[in-house]
C-alpha cells in the first residue's frame, strides 16, 4: 500500500476513517461540535445535499504524514454563494461587471450551518498550521478566484490574519448561562419592560394549548422527521427560497448521530402543528430550523428561543446559539457575538477593493455591536 504524504484533496469523506476525522475535530476540551463530525458532513454527501448539481462540490483538504491523517479542513468548490451566511454577492457582481469569473471559489465551511468554531482540524497546533499553509499554497496554484474560511474561531482568525488574508466580522446572537436556577431566574435579571414582554409572549403562546415534546435521534420516529421536513420546506417557501436539505438527510442524521440532534414538536390533540430542529453537544444547543403548518402568534419565539433556553438551563448547557442574524433575538435574552471569516482574493485589483470595503464595514460592525450592547435587556440600576 502506498502511504499518503502531504496535502491530499479528497472528493468525499467516504474514504476517510470516521474516528480519525472526529479525533481531529475535537477542541481543547475534548468536545466535538456536532456539525463538524464525519457523520454530519458525510450525511450531507450521502443524501445529495452537497455534490453534483448543488453548487457545493466537496474538495476537502487533508494532510498526511507517513500514511497517518494529521489534519483536515471541510472545503467545497462553490459555483454560487447560497447557503453560506457570509454574503459576497457584491464581490461576484463586481467580477462579472469587469468580465471576470468569480466562480468557482473554494470555501471552508459547514454547509448551510453558520455555527462558529474550528475550521482547521488537527492533532496539534503545528499540524493545523501546516495544513493551513498547504491550503494557501494550493489555492495560489489553483484556478479558484478566491478562498473563504467562514465562521472560524478567534485563534484561527489570528493565524489567517498573520498569513495575509482579509478578515471580516459579522454578528450573531447567543444566550449564555449565568448559573440560572430556572427560566424565571433568567428573566428576573432583565428590566421591567423586557420581563413583561417575554411573559406576555409566553402567555400568548400557551393559549394555543399545544403539547410540546422534546425528542432525540433515539425517540423521534420517521413520521416526526417527515413532519419536520414539511415544516422546514414551508418556511423556505414562505421566504421564496428553496430548501437545501432533503427529507432523507434528517432521518439519516438521526440514525447515525442520534445523541446530537434534538426535535421539539408542538401538537394539538395528537396532531403536530409545528416543530423546531436543533443540534447539540455537551456544552451547547444550536438552533437550526423551524416551521409551522398554521400561523400561530408567538409560537416561533416559544419554540425557537424560550424553550431552547429552558432546555439549556435544565440540562446544564452553557450556551444556546440562535443562528445567523436576527436582531429581534436581543429582546429575547440573547447577546450579540462577533463572528469571523477570512478571505484570500487572487486578483490584486479586487483584493484592494475588498480590503477597503471590509475596513469600512468593520467600523460599522463595531458601532453596531456597541449599540446592541447598550440595548441589552439587563435590569436597570
C-alpha positions as CSV (number, residue, x, y, z in Angstrom):
1,X,0.0,0.0,0.0
2,X,1.3,3.5,-0.9
3,X,1.4,5.7,2.1
4,X,-0.1,9.1,1.7
5,X,2.1,12.1,2.4
6,X,1.5,15.8,2.3
7,X,-1.6,17.6,1.1
8,X,-4.3,15.4,-0.4
9,X,-7.6,16.9,-1.7
10,X,-10.5,14.4,-1.4
11,X,-13.8,14.5,-3.2
12,X,-15.7,12.7,-0.4
13,X,-15.4,11.8,3.2
14,X,-16.4,8.2,2.4
15,X,-12.7,7.1,2.2
16,X,-11.7,8.6,5.5
17,X,-11.9,6.9,8.8
18,X,-14.8,8.5,10.9
19,X,-12.9,8.0,14.1
20,X,-9.8,9.7,12.8
21,X,-11.7,12.7,11.4
22,X,-13.6,13.1,14.7
23,X,-10.5,12.9,16.7
24,X,-9.0,15.8,14.7
25,X,-12.3,17.8,15.2
26,X,-12.2,17.8,19.0
27,X,-11.5,21.1,20.7
28,X,-9.1,21.6,23.6
29,X,-11.8,20.4,26.0
30,X,-12.3,17.2,24.0
31,X,-15.7,18.4,22.7
32,X,-16.6,17.9,19.1
33,X,-19.1,20.3,17.5
34,X,-22.0,18.2,16.1
35,X,-21.8,19.8,12.6
36,X,-18.1,19.1,12.3
37,X,-18.3,15.4,12.8
38,X,-17.7,12.9,10.0
39,X,-21.3,11.7,10.4
40,X,-22.8,15.1,9.8
41,X,-20.7,16.1,6.8
42,X,-20.8,12.6,5.3
43,X,-24.6,12.6,5.6
44,X,-24.8,15.8,3.6
45,X,-22.9,13.9,0.9
46,X,-24.8,10.7,1.0
47,X,-28.2,12.3,0.9
48,X,-27.4,14.6,-2.1
49,X,-27.5,17.9,-0.1
50,X,-24.0,18.6,-1.4
51,X,-22.3,17.2,-4.5
52,X,-23.4,17.2,-8.2
53,X,-25.9,19.8,-9.2
54,X,-26.0,21.5,-5.8
55,X,-23.1,24.0,-6.4
56,X,-21.4,22.5,-3.3
57,X,-18.7,20.2,-4.6
58,X,-16.7,18.5,-1.8
59,X,-13.0,19.3,-2.1
60,X,-11.8,18.6,1.4
61,X,-8.2,19.2,2.3
62,X,-6.3,16.5,4.3
63,X,-2.7,16.4,5.5
64,X,-0.9,13.1,5.9
65,X,2.3,12.1,7.5
66,X,3.5,8.5,6.6
67,X,0.0,7.4,5.9
68,X,-1.5,8.9,9.0
69,X,-4.1,11.6,8.8
70,X,-2.9,14.6,10.9
71,X,-5.1,17.5,9.8
72,X,-8.2,18.2,7.7
73,X,-10.5,21.0,6.6
74,X,-14.0,20.7,5.3
75,X,-13.8,22.5,1.9
76,X,-16.1,22.9,-1.0
77,X,-15.8,24.2,-4.6
78,X,-18.6,26.6,-5.0
79,X,-20.5,27.7,-8.1
80,X,-22.6,30.2,-6.3
81,X,-22.9,31.9,-2.8
82,X,-26.0,30.3,-1.4
83,X,-26.1,28.7,2.0
84,X,-23.0,30.4,3.4
85,X,-24.4,33.2,5.6
86,X,-21.4,35.4,4.8
87,X,-22.6,37.4,1.8
88,X,-20.2,38.1,-1.1
89,X,-22.8,38.6,-3.9
90,X,-21.5,42.2,-4.4
91,X,-18.0,40.9,-5.0
92,X,-19.2,38.4,-7.5
93,X,-21.2,41.1,-9.3
94,X,-18.1,43.3,-9.4
95,X,-16.2,40.5,-11.1
96,X,-18.9,40.0,-13.6
97,X,-19.1,43.7,-14.5
98,X,-15.4,43.5,-15.3
99,X,-15.7,40.4,-17.4
100,X,-14.1,38.1,-14.9
101,X,-15.4,34.9,-13.3
102,X,-15.8,34.8,-9.5
103,X,-16.8,31.2,-9.6
104,X,-15.6,28.6,-8.9
105,X,-14.3,29.6,-5.5
106,X,-13.1,27.5,-2.6
107,X,-14.9,27.7,0.7
108,X,-14.1,26.2,4.1
109,X,-17.4,26.0,5.8
110,X,-20.1,23.8,7.2
111,X,-22.8,23.9,4.5
112,X,-26.0,25.7,5.5
113,X,-24.9,25.9,9.1
114,X,-23.4,29.2,10.4
115,X,-22.0,27.7,13.6
116,X,-18.7,29.3,14.7
117,X,-15.8,27.0,15.5
118,X,-12.7,25.5,14.2
119,X,-12.2,25.1,10.5
120,X,-8.7,23.8,10.5
121,X,-8.8,20.5,12.3
122,X,-5.7,18.7,13.5
123,X,-3.8,16.5,16.0
124,X,-2.0,19.6,17.3
125,X,-1.4,23.2,16.6
126,X,1.6,22.5,14.3
127,X,-0.4,20.1,12.2
128,X,-3.1,22.6,11.8
129,X,-0.7,25.4,10.8
130,X,1.0,23.0,8.3
131,X,-2.3,22.3,6.7
132,X,-3.2,26.0,6.6
133,X,0.0,26.8,4.8
134,X,-0.6,23.9,2.4
135,X,-4.1,25.0,1.6
136,X,-3.0,28.6,0.9
137,X,-0.2,27.3,-1.4
138,X,-2.7,25.1,-3.2
139,X,-5.1,28.0,-3.6
140,X,-2.4,30.0,-5.2
141,X,-1.7,27.3,-7.8
142,X,-5.4,26.5,-8.5
143,X,-8.0,28.0,-10.8
144,X,-10.1,29.4,-7.9
145,X,-10.7,33.1,-7.8
146,X,-10.7,33.1,-4.1
147,X,-10.6,31.1,-0.8
148,X,-13.1,31.8,2.0
149,X,-13.0,30.4,5.5
150,X,-16.3,31.1,7.3
151,X,-17.1,31.3,11.0
152,X,-13.7,30.3,12.2
153,X,-12.7,30.7,15.9
154,X,-10.5,33.5,17.2
155,X,-7.3,31.5,17.3
156,X,-7.6,30.7,13.6
157,X,-8.6,34.3,12.8
158,X,-5.2,35.4,14.2
159,X,-3.5,32.7,12.0
160,X,-5.2,33.8,8.8
161,X,-4.5,37.5,9.6
162,X,-0.8,36.7,10.0
163,X,-0.9,34.8,6.7
164,X,-2.2,37.9,5.0
165,X,-5.8,37.1,4.4
166,X,-8.5,39.7,4.8
167,X,-10.7,39.3,7.9
168,X,-14.4,40.1,8.0
169,X,-16.6,40.4,11.0
170,X,-20.3,39.6,11.5
171,X,-22.8,39.4,14.3
172,X,-24.8,36.5,15.7
173,X,-26.9,36.2,18.9
174,X,-26.2,33.7,21.6
175,X,-27.6,33.0,25.0
176,X,-25.1,32.3,27.8
177,X,-25.9,30.7,31.1
178,X,-25.1,32.6,34.3
179,X,-25.9,29.8,36.7
180,X,-29.6,30.5,36.3
181,X,-31.8,28.3,38.5
182,X,-34.7,28.3,36.0
183,X,-36.3,30.4,33.3
184,X,-37.9,32.8,35.8
185,X,-34.4,33.4,37.3
186,X,-33.1,34.2,33.9
187,X,-36.0,36.7,33.1
188,X,-35.7,38.2,36.5
189,X,-32.4,39.7,35.6
190,X,-34.0,41.8,32.8
191,X,-35.5,45.3,33.1
192,X,-39.2,45.6,33.7
193,X,-40.3,46.2,30.1
194,X,-38.3,43.2,28.7
195,X,-39.6,40.9,31.5
196,X,-43.2,42.0,30.8
197,X,-42.8,41.5,27.1
198,X,-41.4,38.0,27.4
199,X,-44.0,36.9,29.9
200,X,-46.8,38.2,27.6
201,X,-45.4,36.4,24.6
202,X,-45.1,33.1,26.5
203,X,-48.7,33.5,27.8
204,X,-50.0,34.2,24.3
205,X,-48.1,31.1,23.0
206,X,-49.6,29.0,25.8
207,X,-53.1,30.0,24.8
208,X,-52.7,27.8,21.7
209,X,-52.9,24.8,24.2
210,X,-50.3,22.8,22.5
211,X,-48.4,19.8,23.8
212,X,-44.6,20.2,23.5
213,X,-42.3,17.1,23.2
214,X,-38.5,17.1,23.1
215,X,-37.2,14.2,21.1
216,X,-33.8,13.0,20.0
217,X,-32.5,10.6,17.4
218,X,-33.5,7.6,19.6
219,X,-37.1,8.7,20.3
220,X,-38.1,10.5,17.2
221,X,-39.9,8.4,14.6
222,X,-39.7,8.6,10.8
223,X,-43.1,10.4,10.9
224,X,-41.6,13.0,13.2
225,X,-38.7,13.6,10.8
226,X,-41.1,13.7,7.8
227,X,-43.2,16.4,9.6
228,X,-40.1,18.4,10.4
229,X,-39.0,18.5,6.8
230,X,-42.5,19.5,5.8
231,X,-42.3,22.5,8.3
232,X,-38.7,23.3,7.2
233,X,-39.7,23.3,3.5
234,X,-42.7,25.5,4.2
235,X,-40.5,28.1,6.0
236,X,-38.3,28.3,2.9
237,X,-41.3,28.5,0.6
238,X,-42.7,31.4,2.7
239,X,-39.4,33.2,2.2
240,X,-39.5,32.4,-1.5
241,X,-36.4,30.2,-1.3
242,X,-35.6,26.6,-2.0
243,X,-34.7,24.2,0.9
244,X,-31.2,22.9,0.9
245,X,-31.7,19.7,2.9
246,X,-33.6,16.6,1.7
247,X,-36.1,14.6,3.8
248,X,-33.6,11.8,3.9
249,X,-30.9,14.0,5.5
250,X,-32.8,14.3,8.8
251,X,-33.7,10.6,9.1
252,X,-30.1,9.5,8.2
253,X,-28.5,12.0,10.5
254,X,-30.8,10.9,13.4
255,X,-29.8,7.3,12.7
256,X,-26.0,7.8,12.7
257,X,-25.8,10.7,15.2
258,X,-28.8,10.2,17.5
259,X,-27.4,12.0,20.5
260,X,-26.5,15.1,18.6
261,X,-30.0,16.0,17.3
262,X,-33.0,17.4,19.1
263,X,-36.5,17.8,17.8
264,X,-39.2,19.9,19.5
265,X,-42.7,19.0,18.3
266,X,-45.8,21.1,19.1
267,X,-49.1,19.1,18.8
268,X,-52.8,19.7,19.2
269,X,-54.8,16.6,20.2
270,X,-52.1,14.3,18.9
271,X,-51.6,16.1,15.6
272,X,-48.4,18.0,15.1
273,X,-48.7,21.6,14.0
274,X,-45.1,22.9,14.4
275,X,-41.6,21.7,15.0
276,X,-38.1,23.1,15.6
277,X,-34.8,21.3,15.0
278,X,-31.6,21.7,17.0
279,X,-28.1,20.2,17.1
280,X,-26.4,19.8,20.5
281,X,-23.2,18.7,22.2
282,X,-22.2,18.6,25.9
283,X,-21.7,22.4,26.0
284,X,-24.3,24.0,23.7
285,X,-27.6,23.8,21.9
286,X,-27.6,25.1,18.3
287,X,-30.9,26.4,16.8
288,X,-31.2,25.4,13.2
289,X,-34.7,25.2,11.6
290,X,-38.3,25.6,12.4
291,X,-41.7,25.7,10.7
292,X,-45.5,25.5,11.4
293,X,-48.4,24.4,9.2
294,X,-50.7,27.1,10.5
295,X,-49.9,30.7,11.7
296,X,-49.9,30.8,15.5
297,X,-48.8,34.1,17.0
298,X,-45.7,33.9,19.2
299,X,-45.2,30.2,18.7
300,X,-41.9,30.9,16.9
301,X,-40.5,32.7,19.9
302,X,-41.6,30.0,22.2
303,X,-40.2,27.0,20.3
304,X,-37.1,28.6,18.9
305,X,-35.9,30.7,21.9
306,X,-37.7,30.3,25.2
307,X,-38.0,26.5,25.1
308,X,-34.4,26.3,23.9
309,X,-33.2,28.5,26.8
310,X,-35.2,26.4,29.3
311,X,-33.7,23.2,27.8
312,X,-30.2,24.6,28.3
313,X,-30.8,25.6,31.9
314,X,-32.4,22.2,32.7
315,X,-29.7,20.2,31.0
316,X,-26.7,22.2,32.2
317,X,-25.7,23.5,28.8
318,X,-23.8,26.8,29.0
319,X,-24.8,28.2,25.6
320,X,-27.6,28.5,23.1
321,X,-26.6,29.7,19.6
322,X,-29.6,31.2,17.9
323,X,-28.2,31.1,14.4
324,X,-27.4,33.8,11.9
325,X,-28.8,37.3,12.0
326,X,-32.0,38.3,13.8
327,X,-31.8,41.5,15.9
328,X,-35.1,40.5,17.4
329,X,-33.2,37.9,19.4
330,X,-31.7,40.6,21.6
331,X,-35.1,41.3,23.2
332,X,-35.4,37.6,24.0
333,X,-32.3,37.5,26.1
334,X,-29.7,36.6,23.5
335,X,-26.4,38.6,23.3
336,X,-24.5,39.9,20.3
337,X,-21.4,37.8,19.5
338,X,-18.9,38.8,16.8
339,X,-18.1,36.1,14.2
340,X,-15.1,36.0,11.9
341,X,-14.3,34.9,8.3
342,X,-11.1,35.2,6.3
343,X,-10.8,35.8,2.6
344,X,-8.0,35.4,0.0
345,X,-8.6,37.1,-3.3
346,X,-6.4,36.2,-6.3
347,X,-6.9,39.3,-8.4
348,X,-4.9,42.2,-6.9
349,X,-7.3,44.9,-8.1
350,X,-10.2,43.3,-6.4
351,X,-8.2,42.4,-3.3
352,X,-7.5,46.0,-2.7
353,X,-11.2,47.0,-3.3
354,X,-12.4,44.2,-0.9
355,X,-9.8,45.3,1.7
356,X,-11.1,48.8,1.6
357,X,-14.7,47.7,1.8
358,X,-14.0,45.4,4.7
359,X,-12.2,48.2,6.6
360,X,-15.3,50.4,6.3
361,X,-17.6,47.5,7.1
362,X,-15.6,46.6,10.2
363,X,-16.1,50.1,11.6
364,X,-19.8,49.8,11.1
365,X,-19.9,46.4,12.8
366,X,-18.1,47.9,15.8
367,X,-20.6,50.7,16.1
368,X,-23.5,48.2,15.6
369,X,-22.3,45.9,18.4
370,X,-21.7,48.8,20.7
371,X,-25.3,50.0,20.0
372,X,-26.7,46.5,20.6
373,X,-24.8,46.1,23.9
374,X,-26.3,49.4,25.1
375,X,-29.8,47.9,24.3
376,X,-29.2,44.7,26.3
377,X,-32.3,43.9,28.3
378,X,-30.5,43.8,31.7
379,X,-32.1,45.2,34.8
380,X,-31.8,49.0,35.2
381,X,-29.9,50.0,38.3
